[in-house]
Amino acid sequence: MAVPDWYSVADVVGDHERQEMSVTAGDQAATALDEAAIGRWRDRIRQTTFANYHFEMGIALLMGGDAQAAYGALQRAVEIQPDLAILYPLLAWTEERLGQAEAARQRQADLQARAPALWLDGCANLSARLLKDGKAEGVAWARRFVELAPATDIRVSALAGLAAHVEGRIPDALAAWAHALTVASDVPAGSADDLASALADISNTLFAQWRDDQMRRTELALAAARVAGRLVPTRSDLRFQIIRCLVRLVRPQEVVPEIEGYVALVGAGAADDKNLLLQWGMRDLAAGDLAAAEEHFSRCAQVDTGWALPESHRALVALRRGDAAQAAAHAQAGCTREPRNYFANLCRGLVEFEAGALAEAVASLKQASAQAPNQPLAKLLLAMVQDGAGQGAEAVAAYREADAEGGALMHRQLALYPPAYQDRVAKLAQKAG
């Protein structure tokens, strides 16, 4: 496409008018180029034989309000992959949007007569996709699935939990997912993949959110991951998600069988899995098994020689053993590996605190808290150190802020630290009222 000659206007046009015409012409040219690029992209999409391209275009167009274009994309996807279950309820939904309710009903009736499992799988997958994205329409499709599926289908409770989560009914979500774990998972292989992925995404999102009742969010994340793991038991990432949720919730006895299951899935690769080794060591710390914790953190530090966390956790192990020299060495190693890592600076501050270097300890804990403002435990430990340094007013203020943000889970996580810290924090809580 040729760019227009912006300055081929008569000399009688003034500079201001010429500038306005140039901008307008430029905008028009850019728009035309964009439309041309979009057109070429659509042509390539239409020609591809990968059904998911057409499916993704179809659902995007439908959610964007262009039902007619969506219908064409979805029809093309069906031509390429007629066993892609999610396409059929999507086509029926598109027909409903186009005002073709009778055609939508007929499509559902025909498919239910010909391949009832395909329609059922499609409804479950579409509902999961929409609910994962927080779309209210997913609730309606979950209801359609529930109306048709037997109560013994684990997906009934799994989707009920997803729908409750989207609607903000947290107790109902927890109850539904708890019930799902009591139902035998006999869903055919592949039929639950989309639902498991949706639950995994929800679990990861919940786990990443630190504020607003972290314990409840982590419990929800754990419940979603457990149901997803029942749906697709071969996914090691789901097993690992369960592990880290349990570690965060400080439930060490429940972690062991999950680690065993993860190792069975991963095989020999588990020996050098730094993320597993770190979680395993944290589990050992919570259980009071300091020898095992040191072993796992040491192996983790060898696997990734640039990661601060295993060395910083080794400092905690040494502190709990009363080995000040080793604690200082590991804390320094953590800070050397990652000088800006909040946990490395936190552990250095705790080592300084135990050594009586109170001013340095307060400075290190302030740095750690500033680096990770979403970590209430860092604020709690700062408050404890400030209290020990004689900064009573600052300690009470920091404690109140941490307690409001971290709640019961934060106090439970003190189990990883020297036992004396719990007594110190309890006394500080009394001062804070």
C-alpha atoms as one frame of an Amber mdcrd trajectory, in Angstrom:
protein
   0.000   0.000   0.000   1.486   3.340  -1.046   1.802   6.005   1.615  -0.022
   9.144   0.425   1.957  12.206  -0.554   0.983  14.435   2.330   2.355  17.597
   0.803   0.884  17.446  -2.691  -1.708  20.054  -1.745  -2.009  23.446  -3.382
   0.159  26.230  -2.092  -2.974  28.110  -1.066  -3.329  25.720   1.893  -1.682
  27.222   4.961   0.810  25.481   7.221  -1.754  24.771   9.951  -4.246  23.245
   7.543  -1.457  21.263   5.877  -0.359  19.877   9.262  -3.923  18.807  10.134
  -4.292  17.095   6.765  -0.949  15.350   7.272  -2.003  13.967  10.647  -5.366
  12.823   9.281  -3.762  11.168   6.285  -1.206   9.497   8.530  -3.917   8.119
  10.803  -5.853   6.818   7.821  -2.748   5.160   6.410  -1.921   3.546   9.744
  -5.495   2.293  10.120  -5.445   0.884   6.607  -2.143  -0.866   7.277  -3.529
  -2.315  10.522  -6.624  -3.584   8.739  -4.477  -5.089   6.009  -2.329  -6.864
   8.588  -5.405  -8.141  10.412  -6.824  -9.347   7.122  -3.641 -11.252   6.287
  -3.622 -12.749   9.790  -7.221 -13.877   9.433  -6.447 -15.425   6.057  -3.589
 -17.411   7.554  -5.791 -18.503  10.454  -8.530 -19.656   8.082  -6.031 -21.731
   6.135  -4.394 -23.401   9.115  -5.297 -26.966   9.949  -4.787 -26.489  13.690
  -8.300 -26.492  15.144  -7.313 -24.662  18.315  -6.460 -21.548  16.298 -10.003
 -21.390  15.003 -11.425 -22.249  18.406  -9.470 -19.481  20.137 -10.500 -16.995
  17.458 -14.111 -18.138  17.757 -14.367 -17.770  21.512 -12.575 -14.415  21.411
 -14.963 -13.125  18.750 -17.983 -14.435  20.640 -16.937 -12.834  23.914 -16.155
  -9.678  21.965 -19.699  -9.499  20.595 -19.173 -10.662  16.998 -21.249 -13.840
  17.023 -21.465 -14.092  13.239 -17.698 -14.125  12.764 -17.350 -16.458  15.733
 -19.736 -18.929  14.116 -17.588 -19.165  11.011 -14.402 -19.740  12.997 -16.005
 -22.431  15.130 -17.497 -24.201  12.116 -14.012 -24.331  10.583 -12.642 -25.794
  13.817 -15.295 -28.535  13.779 -14.396 -29.410  10.194 -10.773 -29.882  11.222
 -11.305 -31.637  14.555 -14.847 -32.948  15.007 -13.982 -34.625  18.322 -13.005
 -31.367  20.064 -15.840 -31.433  22.576 -15.832 -27.788  23.635 -16.779 -26.675
  20.119 -20.337 -28.016  20.271 -21.691 -26.064  23.235 -19.796 -23.062  21.890
 -21.600 -23.380  18.565 -24.949 -23.752  20.334 -24.181 -20.683  22.437 -23.233
 -18.757  19.310 -26.503 -19.740  17.661 -28.370 -18.522  20.726 -26.530 -15.212
  20.470 -27.557 -15.003  16.810 -31.204 -15.497  17.744 -31.281 -19.066  16.442
 -32.536 -20.745  19.610 -34.218 -23.604  17.779 -31.026 -24.433  15.878 -29.126
 -24.450  19.178 -31.656 -26.821  20.759 -31.531 -29.102  17.746 -27.721 -29.158
  17.808 -27.755 -30.221  21.445 -30.457 -32.860  20.873 -28.648 -34.333  17.865
 -25.315 -34.559  19.654 -26.832 -35.996  22.814 -28.491 -38.695  20.737 -25.346
 -39.415  18.727 -22.538 -38.864  21.246 -23.838 -37.901  24.700 -20.390 -38.005
  26.296 -19.080 -35.481  23.760 -21.779 -32.948  24.653 -21.229 -33.545  28.371
 -17.469 -33.126  28.058 -17.981 -30.001  25.992 -20.235 -28.387  28.599 -17.752
 -29.188  31.361 -14.814 -27.844  29.369 -16.604 -24.670  28.313 -17.733 -23.997
  31.859 -14.202 -24.553  33.163 -12.727 -22.246  30.540 -15.167 -19.430  31.341
 -14.931 -19.847  35.112 -11.139 -19.851  34.986 -11.354 -16.435  33.335 -13.843
 -15.249  35.951 -16.743 -15.099  33.476 -20.222 -15.293  34.984 -21.440 -17.175
  31.904 -19.437 -20.138  33.151 -21.873 -20.575  36.036 -24.763 -21.101  33.609
 -22.805 -23.696  31.656 -21.864 -25.446  34.900 -25.578 -25.711  35.669 -26.227
 -27.215  32.240 -23.543 -29.796  32.923 -24.910 -30.627  36.387 -28.415 -31.122
  34.980 -27.141 -33.823  32.622 -24.271 -35.483  34.479 -24.692 -38.225  37.078
 -24.087 -37.122  40.663 -21.218 -39.606  40.848 -19.251 -37.630  38.240 -16.433
 -35.858  40.103 -16.711 -32.937  37.696 -20.104 -32.009  39.190 -18.539 -31.056
  42.517 -15.398 -29.687  40.888 -17.398 -27.265  38.733 -19.707 -26.404  41.625
 -16.637 -25.342  43.572 -15.320 -23.281  40.672 -18.676 -21.554  40.249 -18.888
 -20.811  43.973 -15.360 -19.393  43.905 -16.181 -17.071  40.999 -19.302 -15.888
  42.823 -17.349 -15.284  46.020 -19.039 -18.050  48.013 -15.845 -19.332  49.600
 -17.353 -21.769  52.162 -19.435 -23.335  49.378 -16.348 -23.682  47.188 -14.423
 -25.425  49.964 -17.371 -27.727  50.691 -17.828 -28.644  47.026 -14.152 -29.416
  46.525 -14.040 -31.418  49.744 -16.970 -33.480  48.461 -15.234 -33.961  45.105
 -12.391 -35.725  46.896 -14.865 -38.304  48.214 -16.120 -39.179  44.733 -14.391
 -41.848  42.677 -12.703 -40.279  39.672 -13.720 -42.466  36.744 -13.770 -39.730
  34.099 -12.293 -40.998  30.810  -8.715 -39.980  30.099  -8.566 -36.580  28.448
 -12.112 -35.580  29.402 -11.014 -33.719  32.528  -7.852 -32.029  31.245  -9.461
 -28.626  30.712 -11.142 -28.677  34.104  -7.923 -29.732  35.820  -6.046 -26.910
  34.079  -8.674 -24.394  35.175  -8.409 -25.590  38.770  -4.620 -25.445  38.565
  -4.726 -21.854  37.311  -7.131 -20.858  40.079  -4.918 -22.567  42.651  -1.770
 -20.808  41.438  -3.521 -17.438  41.415  -4.820 -17.907  44.941  -1.409 -19.035
  46.160   0.268 -15.941  44.729  -2.050 -13.545  46.594  -0.680 -12.659  50.009
  -3.189 -10.215  51.447  -6.819 -10.602  52.499  -6.864 -13.739  54.653  -3.876
 -15.634  53.335  -4.777 -18.774  55.259  -8.182 -19.025  53.605  -6.681 -18.340
  50.177  -4.051 -21.018  50.681  -6.672 -23.496  51.884  -8.672 -22.756  48.736
  -5.554 -23.156  46.602  -4.873 -26.500  48.269  -8.437 -27.727  47.754  -8.429
 -26.754  44.076  -5.058 -28.429  43.500  -6.166 -31.625  45.206  -9.274 -31.900
  43.046  -7.220 -31.168  39.927  -4.780 -33.871  40.984  -7.639 -36.352  41.322
  -8.855 -35.465  37.841  -5.413 -35.858  36.237  -3.213 -37.837  38.652  -0.279
 -37.959  36.230   0.475 -34.223  36.445   3.475 -33.710  38.717   2.943 -29.937
  38.810  -0.353 -30.472  40.617   1.315 -32.696  43.188   3.968 -30.031  43.732
   1.310 -27.367  44.183  -0.229 -29.486  46.932   3.197 -29.760  48.583   3.872
 -26.051  48.680   0.359 -25.266  49.927   0.788 -27.713  52.805   4.237 -26.317
  53.588   2.865 -22.773  53.714   0.033 -23.940  55.965   2.649 -25.625  58.216
   1.092 -29.075  58.033   4.321 -31.131  57.859   2.843 -34.575  58.466   0.591
 -34.268  55.425   3.493 -33.255  53.194   5.388 -36.551  53.343   2.983 -38.714
  51.267   2.647 -35.903  48.732   6.426 -35.733  48.350   6.521 -39.501  47.901
   3.860 -39.232  45.207   5.731 -36.422  43.473   8.998 -38.375  43.487   7.186
 -41.392  42.026   5.898 -39.246  39.164   9.128 -37.381  38.447  11.506 -40.282
  38.950  15.262 -39.740  39.035  14.865 -36.046  38.258  13.554 -35.417  41.766
  17.060 -35.776  43.202  18.105 -32.500  41.567  14.774 -30.699  41.766  15.747
 -27.539  43.635  12.162 -26.450  44.234  11.260 -29.797  45.761  14.408 -29.812
  47.900  13.605 -26.354  49.253  10.011 -27.272  50.126  11.198 -30.546  51.629
  13.678 -28.706  53.835  11.001 -26.249  54.957   8.775 -29.189  55.817  11.608
 -30.663  57.902  12.117 -27.351  59.697   8.428 -27.192  60.595   8.588 -30.787
  61.867  11.712 -30.049  63.935  13.888 -32.503  61.982  16.954 -30.266  61.728
  19.300 -32.941  60.347  16.973 -33.695  57.434  16.404 -29.984  56.855  20.150
 -29.347  56.634  20.542 -32.255  54.213  17.829 -31.010  51.866  18.882 -27.356
  51.975  22.520 -28.347  51.418  21.627 -30.407  48.342  19.461 -27.546  47.090
  22.351 -25.088  47.500  24.581 -27.394  45.457  22.026 -27.710  42.656  21.678
 -23.932  42.256  24.789 -22.111  43.407  23.283 -18.693  42.731  20.078 -19.062
  44.747  19.955 -17.367  48.141  17.067 -19.284  49.678  18.763 -22.618  50.477
  21.734 -20.920  52.161  19.460 -18.552  54.077  17.375 -21.474  55.297  20.581
 -23.228  56.371  21.202 -20.163  58.523  17.852 -20.798  60.223  18.801 -24.433
  60.822  22.074 -23.327  62.419  20.269 -20.755  64.565  17.936 -23.437  65.867
  20.932 -25.627  66.639  22.615 -22.776  68.495  25.572 -22.724  66.090  26.215
 -18.988  65.737  29.279 -19.335  63.511  27.542 -21.561  60.962  24.454 -19.360
  61.039  26.546 -16.292  60.233  28.383 -18.101  57.431  25.204 -19.313  55.750
  23.449 -15.974  56.177  26.386 -14.226  54.531  26.415 -16.814  51.733  22.750
 -16.115  51.055  23.334 -12.360  50.870  26.362 -12.878  48.621  24.319 -14.972
  46.217  21.411 -12.517  46.052  22.078  -9.212  47.826  18.568  -7.945  47.094
  16.699 -11.027  48.241  14.438 -10.060  51.121  14.689 -13.444  52.841  18.483
 -13.364  52.720  18.476  -9.971  54.425  15.861 -11.178  56.908  17.991 -14.143
  57.948  21.092 -11.966  58.187  19.133  -9.685  60.511  18.111 -12.601  62.716
  21.726 -13.771  62.953  22.749 -10.234  63.927  19.964 -10.169  66.498  21.134
 -13.416  68.095  24.699 -12.048  68.155  23.562  -8.933  70.010  24.176  -6.547
  67.110  20.794  -4.928  67.628  21.203  -1.794  65.511  22.424  -3.855  62.561
  19.612  -6.356  63.083  16.956  -3.646  63.006  18.481  -2.191  59.829  18.544
  -5.596  58.102  14.958  -6.417  59.070  13.789  -2.979  57.930  15.504  -3.593
  54.597  13.879  -7.023  54.267  10.434  -5.660  55.123  10.816  -2.821  52.623
  11.921  -5.252  49.906   8.852  -7.455  50.476   5.992  -5.270  51.738   3.538
  -8.102  51.028   5.259 -10.437  53.505   3.704  -9.810  56.933   6.057 -12.276
  58.618   8.983  -9.983  57.787   7.169  -7.152  59.585   6.447  -9.406  62.543
  10.103 -10.367  62.899  11.069  -6.710  62.521   8.699  -5.898  65.381  10.274
  -8.628  67.511  13.788  -7.328  66.836  12.745  -3.729  67.506  11.249  -4.822
  70.805  14.498  -6.555  71.714  16.399  -3.406  70.772  14.327  -1.310  73.149
  12.281   0.385  70.423   8.963  -0.308  72.124   6.699   2.131  70.283   8.040
   1.159  66.862   7.759  -2.531  67.761   4.114  -2.242  68.802   3.226  -0.330
  65.621   4.998  -2.879  63.400   3.382  -5.767  65.272  -0.116  -4.370  64.856
   0.421  -3.834  61.140   1.827  -7.336  60.660  -0.920  -8.954  62.730  -3.631
  -7.198  60.730  -2.122  -8.407  57.457  -0.811 -11.861  58.343  -3.338 -13.187
  60.817  -3.200 -16.708  62.203  -1.155 -18.191  59.361   1.714 -15.782  59.957
   1.900 -16.792  63.616   1.756 -20.461  62.648   4.744 -19.971  60.326   6.906
 -18.986  63.299   7.301 -22.754  63.751  10.174 -22.609  61.245  12.152 -20.216
  63.446  13.902 -20.634  66.824  11.315 -21.641  69.464  12.160 -18.622  71.620
  10.688 -16.370  68.934   7.179 -17.547  69.712   7.596 -16.476  73.333   9.014
 -13.115  72.303   6.132 -12.500  69.900   3.567 -13.556  72.509   4.956 -10.999
  74.968   4.952  -8.345  72.253   1.321  -9.176  71.489   0.448  -8.459  75.117
   2.125  -5.066  74.868   0.213  -4.328  71.669  -3.054  -5.125  73.403
